[in-house]
């Protein structure tokens, strides 16, 4: 069973930076899941923030492109989401997810979705 544990959430002022980390365990050698991050703000859907593509490159939503950077270690055990230039619109609970590549939809109704493996979520608050 895949388990994902997030860390690094907290509060920051607008313009500041935070780094979220996700440590994974339980992958078997045949698991082709990719790692990524979603976020859900109050009253909103569960929206894709960033993911690792099948070729190993990161992909970003339009709302965070140029500000956030996703990295992953070669063993696929840890991902880091570096968030810079943060705005109050980045306030949400952030979830690490391990999904087959085709399941990285732009949004789910809610986080965590019933598909794949998800962390428990870490809260990020950005004040104006």
MARNU-450595 format. One record per residue: residue number from 1; z, y, x of N, C-alpha, C in turn. Coordinates in nm, 4 decimals. Layout:
REM MARNU-450595
pt pos->NUM | n_zz->Z | n_yy->Y | n_xx->X | ca_zz->Z | ca_yy->Y | ca_xx->X | c_zz->Z | c_yy->Y | c_xx->X
...
//
This chain:
REM MARNU-450595
pt pos->1 | n_zz->0.0000 | n_yy->-0.1188 | n_xx->0.0840 | ca_zz->0.0000 | ca_yy->0.0000 | ca_xx->0.0000 | c_zz->0.0000 | c_yy->0.1240 | c_xx->0.0877
pt pos->2 | n_zz->-0.0933 | n_yy->0.2130 | n_xx->0.0585 | ca_zz->-0.1008 | ca_yy->0.3375 | ca_xx->0.1342 | c_zz->0.0073 | c_yy->0.4337 | c_xx->0.0873
pt pos->3 | n_zz->0.0757 | n_yy->0.4918 | n_xx->0.1824 | ca_zz->0.1754 | ca_yy->0.5942 | ca_xx->0.1520 | c_zz->0.1409 | c_yy->0.7215 | c_xx->0.2279
pt pos->4 | n_zz->0.1530 | n_yy->0.8348 | n_xx->0.1587 | ca_zz->0.1228 | ca_yy->0.9644 | ca_xx->0.2174 | c_zz->0.2462 | c_yy->1.0532 | c_xx->0.2057
pt pos->5 | n_zz->0.2825 | n_yy->1.1165 | n_xx->0.3153 | ca_zz->0.3989 | ca_yy->1.2043 | ca_xx->0.3153 | c_zz->0.3558 | c_yy->1.3407 | c_xx->0.3677
pt pos->6 | n_zz->0.3727 | n_yy->1.4424 | n_xx->0.2832 | ca_zz->0.3361 | ca_yy->1.5790 | ca_xx->0.3209 | c_zz->0.4572 | c_yy->1.6524 | c_xx->0.3771
pt pos->7 | n_zz->0.4287 | n_yy->1.7516 | n_xx->0.4577 | ca_zz->0.5330 | ca_yy->1.8409 | ca_xx->0.5082 | c_zz->0.4701 | c_yy->1.9760 | c_xx->0.5391
pt pos->8 | n_zz->0.5561 | n_yy->2.0775 | n_xx->0.5519 | ca_zz->0.5085 | ca_yy->2.2075 | ca_xx->0.5969 | c_zz->0.4964 | c_yy->2.3136 | c_xx->0.4903
pt pos->9 | n_zz->0.5260 | n_yy->2.2815 | n_xx->0.3661 | ca_zz->0.5187 | ca_yy->2.3843 | ca_xx->0.2631 | c_zz->0.6293 | c_yy->2.4864 | c_xx->0.2792
pt pos->10 | n_zz->0.6214 | n_yy->2.5921 | n_xx->0.2017 | ca_zz->0.7230 | ca_yy->2.6959 | ca_xx->0.2079 | c_zz->0.6715 | c_yy->2.8259 | c_xx->0.1522
pt pos->11 | n_zz->0.7398 | n_yy->2.9334 | n_xx->0.1883 | ca_zz->0.7047 | ca_yy->3.0662 | ca_xx->0.1394 | c_zz->0.6546 | c_yy->3.1526 | c_xx->0.2534
pt pos->12 | n_zz->0.5576 | n_yy->3.2359 | n_xx->0.2222 | ca_zz->0.4988 | ca_yy->3.3235 | ca_xx->0.3229 | c_zz->0.4495 | c_yy->3.4488 | c_xx->0.2532
pt pos->13 | n_zz->0.4424 | n_yy->3.5568 | n_xx->0.3260 | ca_zz->0.3874 | ca_yy->3.6799 | ca_xx->0.2705 | c_zz->0.2359 | c_yy->3.6790 | c_xx->0.2811
pt pos->14 | n_zz->0.1736 | n_yy->3.7568 | n_xx->0.1962 | ca_zz->0.0276 | ca_yy->3.7674 | ca_xx->0.1987 | c_zz->-0.0198 | c_yy->3.8053 | c_xx->0.3382
pt pos->15 | n_zz->-0.1246 | n_yy->3.7384 | n_xx->0.3814 | ca_zz->-0.1766 | ca_yy->3.7596 | ca_xx->0.5154 | c_zz->-0.1190 | c_yy->3.6640 | c_xx->0.6183
pt pos->16 | n_zz->-0.0147 | n_yy->3.5932 | n_xx->0.5805 | ca_zz->0.0509 | ca_yy->3.5019 | ca_xx->0.6722 | c_zz->-0.0167 | c_yy->3.3663 | c_xx->0.6806
pt pos->17 | n_zz->0.0482 | n_yy->3.2758 | n_xx->0.7534 | ca_zz->-0.0078 | ca_yy->3.1442 | ca_xx->0.7799 | c_zz->0.0954 | c_yy->3.0339 | c_xx->0.7586
pt pos->18 | n_zz->0.0457 | n_yy->2.9193 | n_xx->0.7188 | ca_zz->0.1263 | ca_yy->2.7978 | ca_xx->0.7091 | c_zz->0.0389 | c_yy->2.6810 | c_xx->0.7511
pt pos->19 | n_zz->0.1038 | n_yy->2.5766 | n_xx->0.7997 | ca_zz->0.0321 | ca_yy->2.4534 | ca_xx->0.8292 | c_zz->0.0966 | c_yy->2.3390 | c_xx->0.7539
pt pos->20 | n_zz->0.0159 | n_yy->2.2696 | n_xx->0.6767 | ca_zz->0.0615 | ca_yy->2.1506 | ca_xx->0.6059 | c_zz->0.0186 | c_yy->2.0275 | c_xx->0.6843
pt pos->21 | n_zz->0.1037 | n_yy->1.9272 | n_xx->0.6842 | ca_zz->0.0714 | ca_yy->1.8013 | ca_xx->0.7508 | c_zz->0.0869 | c_yy->1.6864 | c_xx->0.6528
pt pos->22 | n_zz->0.0065 | n_yy->1.5841 | n_xx->0.6734 | ca_zz->0.0126 | ca_yy->1.4645 | ca_xx->0.5898 | c_zz->0.0067 | c_yy->1.3437 | c_xx->0.6817
pt pos->23 | n_zz->0.1104 | n_yy->1.2632 | n_xx->0.6764 | ca_zz->0.1165 | ca_yy->1.1422 | ca_xx->0.7564 | c_zz->0.0955 | c_yy->1.0221 | c_xx->0.6667
pt pos->24 | n_zz->0.0000 | n_yy->0.9382 | n_xx->0.7042 | ca_zz->-0.0367 | ca_yy->0.8229 | ca_xx->0.6229 | c_zz->0.0085 | c_yy->0.6935 | c_xx->0.6882
pt pos->25 | n_zz->0.0397 | n_yy->0.5980 | n_xx->0.6055 | ca_zz->0.0716 | ca_yy->0.4643 | ca_xx->0.6543 | c_zz->0.0216 | c_yy->0.3622 | c_xx->0.5529
pt pos->26 | n_zz->0.0025 | n_yy->0.2391 | n_xx->0.5989 | ca_zz->-0.0352 | ca_yy->0.1324 | ca_xx->0.5077 | c_zz->-0.1837 | c_yy->0.1073 | c_xx->0.4954
pt pos->27 | n_zz->-0.2671 | n_yy->0.1843 | n_xx->0.5701 | ca_zz->-0.4103 | ca_yy->0.1574 | ca_xx->0.5653 | c_zz->-0.4384 | c_yy->0.0229 | c_xx->0.6311
pt pos->28 | n_zz->-0.5261 | n_yy->-0.0561 | n_xx->0.5696 | ca_zz->-0.5710 | ca_yy->-0.1760 | ca_xx->0.6382 | c_zz->-0.7024 | c_yy->-0.1454 | c_xx->0.7111
pt pos->29 | n_zz->-0.7456 | n_yy->-0.2371 | n_xx->0.7948 | ca_zz->-0.8602 | ca_yy->-0.2099 | ca_xx->0.8818 | c_zz->-0.9897 | c_yy->-0.1921 | c_xx->0.8041
pt pos->30 | n_zz->-0.9945 | n_yy->-0.2408 | n_xx->0.6814 | ca_zz->-1.1174 | ca_yy->-0.2304 | ca_xx->0.6018 | c_zz->-1.1178 | c_yy->-0.1110 | c_xx->0.5066
pt pos->31 | n_zz->-1.0106 | n_yy->-0.0341 | n_xx->0.5095 | ca_zz->-0.9996 | ca_yy->0.0772 | ca_xx->0.4155 | c_zz->-1.0927 | c_yy->0.1904 | c_xx->0.4576
pt pos->32 | n_zz->-1.1828 | n_yy->0.2266 | n_xx->0.3675 | ca_zz->-1.2801 | ca_yy->0.3316 | ca_xx->0.3981 | c_zz->-1.2417 | c_yy->0.4647 | c_xx->0.3344
pt pos->33 | n_zz->-1.1183 | n_yy->0.4754 | n_xx->0.2884 | ca_zz->-1.0752 | ca_yy->0.5996 | ca_xx->0.2251 | c_zz->-1.0821 | c_yy->0.7154 | c_xx->0.3223
pt pos->34 | n_zz->-1.1082 | n_yy->0.8321 | n_xx->0.2668 | ca_zz->-1.1049 | ca_yy->0.9555 | ca_xx->0.3430 | c_zz->-0.9837 | c_yy->1.0374 | c_xx->0.3005
pt pos->35 | n_zz->-0.9460 | n_yy->1.1318 | n_xx->0.3835 | ca_zz->-0.8290 | ca_yy->1.2136 | ca_xx->0.3562 | c_zz->-0.8704 | c_yy->1.3524 | c_xx->0.3115
pt pos->36 | n_zz->-0.7864 | n_yy->1.4108 | n_xx->0.2312 | ca_zz->-0.8149 | ca_yy->1.5466 | ca_xx->0.1880 | c_zz->-0.6940 | c_yy->1.6089 | c_xx->0.1224
pt pos->37 | n_zz->-0.7113 | n_yy->1.7339 | n_xx->0.0763 | ca_zz->-0.6040 | ca_yy->1.8082 | ca_xx->0.0121 | c_zz->-0.6527 | c_yy->1.8684 | c_xx->-0.1203
pt pos->38 | n_zz->-0.5673 | n_yy->1.8575 | n_xx->-0.2195 | ca_zz->-0.5863 | ca_yy->1.9246 | ca_xx->-0.3470 | c_zz->-0.4685 | c_yy->2.0187 | c_xx->-0.3689
pt pos->39 | n_zz->-0.4840 | n_yy->2.1078 | n_xx->-0.4640 | ca_zz->-0.3719 | ca_yy->2.1936 | ca_xx->-0.5024 | c_zz->-0.3761 | c_yy->2.2192 | c_xx->-0.6512
pt pos->40 | n_zz->-0.2575 | n_yy->2.2420 | n_xx->-0.7067 | ca_zz->-0.2468 | ca_yy->2.2714 | ca_xx->-0.8493 | c_zz->-0.1467 | c_yy->2.3842 | c_xx->-0.8697
pt pos->41 | n_zz->-0.1967 | n_yy->2.4925 | n_xx->-0.9254 | ca_zz->-0.1125 | ca_yy->2.6048 | ca_xx->-0.9620 | c_zz->-0.0709 | c_yy->2.5882 | c_xx->-1.1078
pt pos->42 | n_zz->0.0370 | n_yy->2.6558 | n_xx->-1.1496 | ca_zz->0.0809 | ca_yy->2.6445 | ca_xx->-1.2897 | c_zz->-0.0315 | c_yy->2.6814 | c_xx->-1.3854
pt pos->43 | n_zz->-0.0547 | n_yy->2.5945 | n_xx->-1.4827 | ca_zz->-0.1556 | ca_yy->2.6213 | ca_xx->-1.5829 | c_zz->-0.2979 | c_yy->2.5961 | c_xx->-1.5390
pt pos->44 | n_zz->-0.3163 | n_yy->2.5473 | n_xx->-1.4195 | ca_zz->-0.4521 | ca_yy->2.5253 | ca_xx->-1.3670 | c_zz->-0.4764 | c_yy->2.3761 | c_xx->-1.3497
pt pos->45 | n_zz->-0.6026 | n_yy->2.3412 | n_xx->-1.3235 | ca_zz->-0.6364 | ca_yy->2.2027 | ca_xx->-1.2930 | c_zz->-0.6022 | c_yy->2.1718 | c_xx->-1.1473
pt pos->46 | n_zz->-0.6192 | n_yy->2.0467 | n_xx->-1.1120 | ca_zz->-0.5963 | ca_yy->1.9996 | ca_xx->-0.9756 | c_zz->-0.7263 | c_yy->2.0210 | c_xx->-0.8990
pt pos->47 | n_zz->-0.7279 | n_yy->2.1158 | n_xx->-0.8082 | ca_zz->-0.8522 | ca_yy->2.1600 | ca_xx->-0.7456 | c_zz->-0.8621 | c_yy->2.1170 | c_xx->-0.5990
pt pos->48 | n_zz->-0.9791 | n_yy->2.0708 | n_xx->-0.5617 | ca_zz->-1.0032 | ca_yy->2.0308 | ca_xx->-0.4237 | c_zz->-0.9959 | c_yy->2.1509 | c_xx->-0.3310
pt pos->49 | n_zz->-0.9221 | n_yy->2.1360 | n_xx->-0.2237 | ca_zz->-0.9107 | ca_yy->2.2404 | ca_xx->-0.1223 | c_zz->-0.9996 | c_yy->2.2069 | c_xx->-0.0036
pt pos->50 | n_zz->-0.9828 | n_yy->2.0872 | n_xx->0.0483 | ca_zz->-1.0586 | ca_yy->2.0462 | ca_xx->0.1662 | c_zz->-1.0550 | c_yy->1.8946 | c_xx->0.1770
pt pos->51 | n_zz->-1.1569 | n_yy->1.8385 | n_xx->0.2399 | ca_zz->-1.1654 | ca_yy->1.6946 | ca_xx->0.2556 | c_zz->-1.2391 | c_yy->1.6636 | c_xx->0.3845
pt pos->52 | n_zz->-1.2188 | n_yy->1.5390 | n_xx->0.4300 | ca_zz->-1.2938 | ca_yy->1.4878 | ca_xx->0.5437 | c_zz->-1.4150 | c_yy->1.4124 | c_xx->0.4890
pt pos->53 | n_zz->-1.5338 | n_yy->1.4525 | n_xx->0.5307 | ca_zz->-1.6547 | ca_yy->1.3852 | ca_xx->0.4866 | c_zz->-1.6715 | c_yy->1.2496 | c_xx->0.5550
pt pos->54 | n_zz->-1.7688 | n_yy->1.1739 | n_xx->0.5080 | ca_zz->-1.7942 | ca_yy->1.0419 | ca_xx->0.5648 | c_zz->-1.8320 | c_yy->1.0485 | c_xx->0.7129
pt pos->55 | n_zz->-1.8905 | n_yy->1.1606 | n_xx->0.7551 | ca_zz->-1.9274 | ca_yy->1.1733 | ca_xx->0.8966 | c_zz->-1.8146 | c_yy->1.2307 | c_xx->0.9810
pt pos->56 | n_zz->-1.6977 | n_yy->1.2475 | n_xx->0.9174 | ca_zz->-1.5817 | ca_yy->1.2947 | ca_xx->0.9905 | c_zz->-1.5650 | c_yy->1.4444 | c_xx->0.9964
pt pos->57 | n_zz->-1.6595 | n_yy->1.5180 | n_xx->0.9399 | ca_zz->-1.6495 | ca_yy->1.6634 | ca_xx->0.9411 | c_zz->-1.5728 | c_yy->1.7124 | c_xx->0.8186
pt pos->58 | n_zz->-1.5047 | n_yy->1.8245 | n_xx->0.8297 | ca_zz->-1.4311 | ca_yy->1.8781 | ca_xx->0.7143 | c_zz->-1.5218 | c_yy->1.9590 | c_xx->0.6229
pt pos->59 | n_zz->-1.4852 | n_yy->1.9595 | n_xx->0.4976 | ca_zz->-1.5551 | ca_yy->2.0374 | ca_xx->0.3964 | c_zz->-1.4504 | c_yy->2.1184 | c_xx->0.3218
pt pos->60 | n_zz->-1.4880 | n_yy->2.2403 | n_xx->0.2788 | ca_zz->-1.3906 | ca_yy->2.3305 | ca_xx->0.2171 | c_zz->-1.4414 | c_yy->2.3837 | c_xx->0.0848
pt pos->61 | n_zz->-1.3480 | n_yy->2.4140 | n_xx->-0.0039 | ca_zz->-1.3856 | ca_yy->2.4838 | ca_xx->-0.1262 | c_zz->-1.4202 | c_yy->2.6275 | c_xx->-0.0906
pt pos->62 | n_zz->-1.4953 | n_yy->2.6919 | n_xx->-0.1783 | ca_zz->-1.5376 | ca_yy->2.8295 | ca_xx->-0.1525 | c_zz->-1.4179 | c_yy->2.9226 | c_xx->-0.1397
pt pos->63 | n_zz->-1.3121 | n_yy->2.8920 | n_xx->-0.2140 | ca_zz->-1.1971 | ca_yy->2.9821 | ca_xx->-0.2160 | c_zz->-1.1193 | c_yy->2.9834 | c_xx->-0.0853
pt pos->64 | n_zz->-1.1347 | n_yy->2.8817 | n_xx->-0.0023 | ca_zz->-1.0565 | ca_yy->2.8761 | ca_xx->0.1211 | c_zz->-1.1432 | c_yy->2.8742 | c_xx->0.2470
pt pos->65 | n_zz->-1.2736 | n_yy->2.8600 | n_xx->0.2303 | ca_zz->-1.3620 | ca_yy->2.8506 | ca_xx->0.3461 | c_zz->-1.3502 | c_yy->2.9753 | c_xx->0.4324
pt pos->66 | n_zz->-1.3350 | n_yy->2.9537 | n_xx->0.5600 | ca_zz->-1.3180 | ca_yy->3.0642 | ca_xx->0.6531 | c_zz->-1.1732 | c_yy->3.1017 | c_xx->0.6785
pt pos->67 | n_zz->-1.0839 | n_yy->3.0502 | n_xx->0.5956 | ca_zz->-0.9408 | ca_yy->3.0803 | ca_xx->0.6130 | c_zz->-0.8606 | c_yy->2.9548 | c_xx->0.6462
pt pos->68 | n_zz->-0.9006 | n_yy->2.8422 | n_xx->0.5899 | ca_zz->-0.8281 | ca_yy->2.7167 | ca_xx->0.6106 | c_zz->-0.9069 | c_yy->2.6284 | c_xx->0.7058
pt pos->69 | n_zz->-0.8334 | n_yy->2.5469 | n_xx->0.7832 | ca_zz->-0.8949 | ca_yy->2.4527 | ca_xx->0.8751 | c_zz->-0.8279 | c_yy->2.3172 | c_xx->0.8605
pt pos->70 | n_zz->-0.9097 | n_yy->2.2160 | n_xx->0.8357 | ca_zz->-0.8578 | ca_yy->2.0803 | ca_xx->0.8201 | c_zz->-0.8911 | c_yy->2.0008 | c_xx->0.9460
pt pos->71 | n_zz->-0.7907 | n_yy->1.9329 | n_xx->0.9989 | ca_zz->-0.8129 | ca_yy->1.8470 | ca_xx->1.1155 | c_zz->-0.7474 | c_yy->1.7122 | c_xx->1.0904
pt pos->72 | n_zz->-0.7953 | n_yy->1.6131 | n_xx->1.1623 | ca_zz->-0.7441 | ca_yy->1.4767 | ca_xx->1.1443 | c_zz->-0.7418 | c_yy->1.4073 | c_xx->1.2789
pt pos->73 | n_zz->-0.6373 | n_yy->1.3302 | n_xx->1.3039 | ca_zz->-0.6358 | ca_yy->1.2566 | ca_xx->1.4301 | c_zz->-0.7286 | c_yy->1.1363 | c_xx->1.4204
pt pos->74 | n_zz->-0.7691 | n_yy->1.0843 | n_xx->1.5349 | ca_zz->-0.8702 | ca_yy->0.9784 | ca_xx->1.5382 | c_zz->-0.8242 | c_yy->0.8506 | c_xx->1.4710
pt pos->75 | n_zz->-0.6981 | n_yy->0.8279 | n_xx->1.4685 | ca_zz->-0.6459 | ca_yy->0.7069 | ca_xx->1.4058 | c_zz->-0.6307 | c_yy->0.7224 | c_xx->1.2547
pt pos->76 | n_zz->-0.6683 | n_yy->0.8393 | n_xx->1.2034 | ca_zz->-0.6642 | ca_yy->0.8676 | ca_xx->1.0599 | c_zz->-0.5228 | c_yy->0.8620 | c_xx->1.0047
pt pos->77 | n_zz->-0.4273 | n_yy->0.8813 | n_xx->1.0907 | ca_zz->-0.2919 | ca_yy->0.8704 | ca_xx->1.0415 | c_zz->-0.2314 | c_yy->1.0034 | c_xx->0.9992
pt pos->78 | n_zz->-0.2834 | n_yy->1.1134 | n_xx->1.0506 | ca_zz->-0.2267 | ca_yy->1.2443 | ca_xx->1.0178 | c_zz->-0.3381 | c_yy->1.3469 | c_xx->1.0010
pt pos->79 | n_zz->-0.3248 | n_yy->1.4261 | n_xx->0.8959 | ca_zz->-0.4136 | ca_yy->1.5408 | ca_xx->0.8797 | c_zz->-0.3295 | c_yy->1.6672 | c_xx->0.8798
pt pos->80 | n_zz->-0.3903 | n_yy->1.7755 | n_xx->0.9234 | ca_zz->-0.3238 | ca_yy->1.9051 | ca_xx->0.9267 | c_zz->-0.4133 | c_yy->2.0064 | c_xx->0.8571
pt pos->81 | n_zz->-0.3554 | n_yy->2.0821 | n_xx->0.7668 | ca_zz->-0.4285 | ca_yy->2.1879 | ca_xx->0.6979 | c_zz->-0.3699 | c_yy->2.3207 | c_xx->0.7436
pt pos->82 | n_zz->-0.4413 | n_yy->2.3872 | n_xx->0.8324 | ca_zz->-0.3994 | ca_yy->2.5170 | ca_xx->0.8827 | c_zz->-0.4489 | c_yy->2.6232 | c_xx->0.7862
pt pos->83 | n_zz->-0.3563 | n_yy->2.7007 | n_xx->0.7301 | ca_zz->-0.3913 | ca_yy->2.8009 | ca_xx->0.6293 | c_zz->-0.3612 | c_yy->2.9399 | c_xx->0.6846
pt pos->84 | n_zz->-0.4645 | n_yy->3.0193 | n_xx->0.7002 | ca_zz->-0.4510 | ca_yy->3.1548 | ca_xx->0.7520 | c_zz->-0.4952 | c_yy->3.2562 | c_xx->0.6469
pt pos->85 | n_zz->-0.4572 | n_yy->3.3802 | n_xx->0.6664 | ca_zz->-0.4994 | ca_yy->3.4849 | ca_xx->0.5742 | c_zz->-0.4661 | c_yy->3.4531 | c_xx->0.4300
pt pos->86 | n_zz->-0.3461 | n_yy->3.4048 | n_xx->0.4086 | ca_zz->-0.3113 | ca_yy->3.3553 | ca_xx->0.2761 | c_zz->-0.2948 | c_yy->3.4695 | c_xx->0.1757
pt pos->87 | n_zz->-0.3263 | n_yy->3.4390 | n_xx->0.0502 | ca_zz->-0.3148 | ca_yy->3.5354 | ca_xx->-0.0590 | c_zz->-0.2287 | c_yy->3.4742 | c_xx->-0.1693
pt pos->88 | n_zz->-0.1783 | n_yy->3.5558 | n_xx->-0.2609 | ca_zz->-0.0990 | ca_yy->3.5005 | ca_xx->-0.3728 | c_zz->-0.1764 | c_yy->3.3950 | c_xx->-0.4522
pt pos->89 | n_zz->-0.3085 | n_yy->3.4016 | n_xx->-0.4507 | ca_zz->-0.3890 | ca_yy->3.3022 | ca_xx->-0.5217 | c_zz->-0.3817 | c_yy->3.1638 | c_xx->-0.4571
pt pos->90 | n_zz->-0.3280 | n_yy->3.1558 | n_xx->-0.3384 | ca_zz->-0.3093 | ca_yy->3.0262 | ca_xx->-0.2720 | c_zz->-0.1793 | c_yy->2.9585 | c_xx->-0.3148
pt pos->91 | n_zz->-0.0986 | n_yy->3.0277 | n_xx->-0.3934 | ca_zz->0.0272 | ca_yy->2.9706 | ca_xx->-0.4417 | c_zz->0.0004 | c_yy->2.8505 | c_xx->-0.5304
pt pos->92 | n_zz->0.0577 | n_yy->2.7363 | n_xx->-0.4944 | ca_zz->0.0346 | ca_yy->2.6122 | ca_xx->-0.5687 | c_zz->0.1189 | c_yy->2.5022 | c_xx->-0.5066
pt pos->93 | n_zz->0.1185 | n_yy->2.3877 | n_xx->-0.5720 | ca_zz->0.1686 | ca_yy->2.2664 | ca_xx->-0.5093 | c_zz->0.0487 | c_yy->2.1962 | c_xx->-0.4463
pt pos->94 | n_zz->0.0595 | n_yy->2.1666 | n_xx->-0.3184 | ca_zz->-0.0490 | ca_yy->2.1053 | ca_xx->-0.2435 | c_zz->-0.0236 | c_yy->1.9556 | c_xx->-0.2282
pt pos->95 | n_zz->-0.1284 | n_yy->1.8778 | n_xx->-0.2518 | ca_zz->-0.1181 | ca_yy->1.7331 | ca_xx->-0.2474 | c_zz->-0.2170 | c_yy->1.6759 | c_xx->-0.1462
pt pos->96 | n_zz->-0.1679 | n_yy->1.5889 | n_xx->-0.0629 | ca_zz->-0.2531 | ca_yy->1.5107 | ca_xx->0.0257 | c_zz->-0.3053 | c_yy->1.3906 | c_xx->-0.0527
pt pos->97 | n_zz->-0.4312 | n_yy->1.3560 | n_xx->-0.0324 | ca_zz->-0.4912 | ca_yy->1.2447 | ca_xx->-0.1046 | c_zz->-0.5738 | c_yy->1.1593 | c_xx->-0.0109
pt pos->98 | n_zz->-0.5736 | n_yy->1.0298 | n_xx->-0.0383 | ca_zz->-0.6606 | ca_yy->0.9347 | ca_xx->0.0313 | c_zz->-0.7479 | c_yy->0.8686 | c_xx->-0.0743
pt pos->99 | n_zz->-0.8761 | n_yy->0.8958 | n_xx->-0.0686 | ca_zz->-0.9693 | ca_yy->0.8504 | ca_xx->-0.1718 | c_zz->-1.0981 | c_yy->0.7996 | c_xx->-0.1093
pt pos->100 | n_zz->-1.1687 | n_yy->0.7092 | n_xx->-0.1760 | ca_zz->-1.3071 | ca_yy->0.6824 | ca_xx->-0.1347 | c_zz->-1.3856 | c_yy->0.8129 | c_xx->-0.1434
pt pos->101 | n_zz->-1.4811 | n_yy->0.8289 | n_xx->-0.0535 | ca_zz->-1.5513 | ca_yy->0.9565 | ca_xx->-0.0460 | c_zz->-1.6089 | c_yy->1.0048 | c_xx->-0.1785
pt pos->102 | n_zz->-1.6609 | n_yy->0.9102 | n_xx->-0.2578 | ca_zz->-1.7258 | ca_yy->0.9478 | ca_xx->-0.3834 | c_zz->-1.6266 | c_yy->0.9957 | c_xx->-0.4886
pt pos->103 | n_zz->-1.4992 | n_yy->0.9754 | n_xx->-0.4656 | ca_zz->-1.3980 | ca_yy->1.0148 | ca_xx->-0.5623 | c_zz->-1.3397 | c_yy->1.1524 | c_xx->-0.5331
pt pos->104 | n_zz->-1.3873 | n_yy->1.2193 | n_xx->-0.4303 | ca_zz->-1.3388 | ca_yy->1.3541 | ca_xx->-0.4026 | c_zz->-1.4120 | c_yy->1.4535 | c_xx->-0.4930
pt pos->105 | n_zz->-1.3769 | n_yy->1.4480 | n_xx->-0.6210 | ca_zz->-1.4333 | ca_yy->1.5423 | ca_xx->-0.7166 | c_zz->-1.3761 | c_yy->1.6813 | c_xx->-0.6912
pt pos->106 | n_zz->-1.4483 | n_yy->1.7821 | n_xx->-0.7384 | ca_zz->-1.3997 | ca_yy->1.9195 | ca_xx->-0.7186 | c_zz->-1.2675 | c_yy->1.9443 | c_xx->-0.7910
pt pos->107 | n_zz->-1.2453 | n_yy->1.8732 | n_xx->-0.8976 | ca_zz->-1.1190 | ca_yy->1.8898 | ca_xx->-0.9685 | c_zz->-1.0842 | c_yy->1.7651 | c_xx->-1.0490
pt pos->108 | n_zz->-0.9562 | n_yy->1.7475 | n_xx->-1.0660 | ca_zz->-0.9010 | ca_yy->1.6516 | ca_xx->-1.1601 | c_zz->-0.8213 | c_yy->1.7319 | c_xx->-1.2630
pt pos->109 | n_zz->-0.7921 | n_yy->1.6678 | n_xx->-1.3746 | ca_zz->-0.7114 | ca_yy->1.7374 | ca_xx->-1.4754 | c_zz->-0.5749 | c_yy->1.7745 | c_xx->-1.4203
pt pos->110 | n_zz->-0.5154 | n_yy->1.6840 | n_xx->-1.3454 | ca_zz->-0.3844 | ca_yy->1.7109 | ca_xx->-1.2884 | c_zz->-0.3670 | c_yy->1.6333 | c_xx->-1.1589
pt pos->111 | n_zz->-0.2765 | n_yy->1.6839 | n_xx->-1.0775 | ca_zz->-0.2390 | ca_yy->1.6154 | ca_xx->-0.9544 | c_zz->-0.1008 | c_yy->1.5500 | c_xx->-0.9783
pt pos->112 | n_zz->-0.0775 | n_yy->1.4295 | n_xx->-0.9226 | ca_zz->-0.1790 | ca_yy->1.3433 | ca_xx->-0.8641 | c_zz->-0.2634 | c_yy->1.2749 | c_xx->-0.9715
pt pos->113 | n_zz->-0.3857 | n_yy->1.2419 | n_xx->-0.9339 | ca_zz->-0.4699 | ca_yy->1.1689 | ca_xx->-1.0275 | c_zz->-0.4331 | c_yy->1.0206 | c_xx->-1.0193
pt pos->114 | n_zz->-0.4756 | n_yy->0.9407 | n_xx->-1.1175 | ca_zz->-0.4453 | ca_yy->0.7974 | ca_xx->-1.1131 | c_zz->-0.5321 | c_yy->0.7207 | c_xx->-1.0132
pt pos->115 | n_zz->-0.6232 | n_yy->0.7905 | n_xx->-0.9457 | ca_zz->-0.7141 | ca_yy->0.7240 | ca_xx->-0.8537 | c_zz->-0.6693 | c_yy->0.7441 | c_xx->-0.7095
pt pos->116 | n_zz->-0.6837 | n_yy->0.6409 | n_xx->-0.6297 | ca_zz->-0.6522 | ca_yy->0.6522 | ca_xx->-0.4882 | c_zz->-0.5029 | c_yy->0.6632 | c_xx->-0.4634
pt pos->117 | n_zz->-0.4695 | n_yy->0.7212 | n_xx->-0.3473 | ca_zz->-0.3307 | ca_yy->0.7381 | ca_xx->-0.3069 | c_zz->-0.3020 | c_yy->0.8867 | c_xx->-0.2877
pt pos->118 | n_zz->-0.1838 | n_yy->0.9290 | n_xx->-0.3296 | ca_zz->-0.1459 | ca_yy->1.0697 | ca_xx->-0.3246 | c_zz->-0.0055 | c_yy->1.0841 | c_xx->-0.2694
pt pos->119 | n_zz->0.0191 | n_yy->1.1965 | n_xx->-0.2056 | ca_zz->0.1533 | ca_yy->1.2292 | ca_xx->-0.1634 | c_zz->0.2328 | c_yy->1.2871 | c_xx->-0.2786
pt pos->120 | n_zz->0.3542 | n_yy->1.3250 | n_xx->-0.2470 | ca_zz->0.4451 | ca_yy->1.3742 | ca_xx->-0.3508 | c_zz->0.4241 | c_yy->1.5218 | c_xx->-0.3814
pt pos->121 | n_zz->0.3480 | n_yy->1.5891 | n_xx->-0.2979 | ca_zz->0.3221 | ca_yy->1.7317 | ca_xx->-0.3170 | c_zz->0.4195 | c_yy->1.8173 | c_xx->-0.2393
pt pos->122 | n_zz->0.3711 | n_yy->1.9299 | n_xx->-0.1909 | ca_zz->0.4557 | ca_yy->2.0265 | ca_xx->-0.1209 | c_zz->0.4220 | c_yy->2.1657 | c_xx->-0.1735
pt pos->123 | n_zz->0.5240 | n_yy->2.2418 | n_xx->-0.2042 | ca_zz->0.5044 | ca_yy->2.3715 | ca_xx->-0.2702 | c_zz->0.4779 | c_yy->2.4804 | c_xx->-0.1682
pt pos->124 | n_zz->0.3779 | n_yy->2.5620 | n_xx->-0.1986 | ca_zz->0.3437 | ca_yy->2.6780 | ca_xx->-0.1166 | c_zz->0.3485 | c_yy->2.8018 | c_xx->-0.2048
pt pos->125 | n_zz->0.4227 | n_yy->2.9002 | n_xx->-0.1608 | ca_zz->0.4352 | ca_yy->3.0256 | ca_xx->-0.2358 | c_zz->0.3964 | c_yy->3.1414 | c_xx->-0.1460
pt pos->126 | n_zz->0.3024 | n_yy->3.2217 | n_xx->-0.1917 | ca_zz->0.2569 | ca_yy->3.3384 | ca_xx->-0.1167 | c_zz->0.2914 | c_yy->3.4624 | c_xx->-0.1973
pt pos->127 | n_zz->0.3709 | n_yy->3.5480 | n_xx->-0.1385 | ca_zz->0.4123 | ca_yy->3.6698 | ca_xx->-0.2070 | c_zz->0.3263 | c_yy->3.7878 | c_xx->-0.1639
pt pos->128 | n_zz->0.3074 | n_yy->3.8787 | n_xx->-0.2579 | ca_zz->0.2222 | ca_yy->3.9950 | ca_xx->-0.2305 | c_zz->0.2903 | c_yy->4.0934 | c_xx->-0.1373
//
